[in-house]
Amino acid sequence: MPLERVTALLVHYEQGRIPTLAQHEVNPGLPAGGRENYLYFTLPVCINFQRSSPAMWAAVLKTWEDPETQYLFFPERLAEVPLEQIRADLLKHKLALQPNKHVLIWTTIAKTFFDYYDSDPRKLVQNEADSDAGKLIELLQITHRKRFPYLSGPKLSNYWPFILSNYTNVQFVHPEAISIIPDTHVIKSSIHLGLVPEGASPLQVEAVWKELLAGSGINPSRVHPALWNWSRNNFQPAV
C-alpha cells in the first residue's frame, strides 16, 4: 500500500538513514520573531524556482552579509533605489539569475509589502491570516493573487509557509493545510512511489498527496523533506 511505503520512508528519514545536506536554508541566525528574519525568509522564496535551492540560499546569505546589498531585503529601502541599481545588486552574488524576471518578481512583492503591510510580512502572516496556514495560502492563491506573482503558485504558496514554520516563530493553525511542495525532487519521488505517472504536473502531485494523507495524521510538510532527500539519494534505501 502506498501509505505503508510512505510511513517506512519517514522512518528511514527520521532515523537518519537518508543522507541530508548539512544545512540547506543557510541564514545569519536572526531572532526568530523579528521583522528582519521574516523578510530574510520571504523575498528569496519568491525566486526559488527552476534553480538549485541550496545554491540560492547560499547566495541569499552572501547578499545579506554584504553591507552594500543587505538593503535588498527591506521593502522601504528598495523604494528609494533606482531599478538598475537593484538589478545589479541582486545579480552581484547570483541571488537573481534572471536579470528581468527575478528582479521584477522581487521588486513587485517587496512593493506589495511596502504598500499594504508596512514592509512587514508578519502583518500578513499573523494579522491578516491569523497565523492560519490554510488562510494564508488562500490569501496568496486567490484573494491577493495579483499582489504576489509566483508566490501565488502551487509550489511557492506552500513553500513559503513551510519555510516560515521552520525558521520563524510562527505557530500555524491548521499546519496540515501546507501541501506537499511539488518541486523537482518531490515529483521524482512521487513518480518512483507509483503515485503519479511520468509527466505529472505539480498540481496533480499536490492533489494526490492531499488525498493519500487525508485522515492519516501525517502532515504533508513532514513528508516533504523525506521525499526531497530520498530523490537526491537515488531512492535509497528502498521502500
Beta strands, then each sheet from edge to edge (+ up, - down):
end
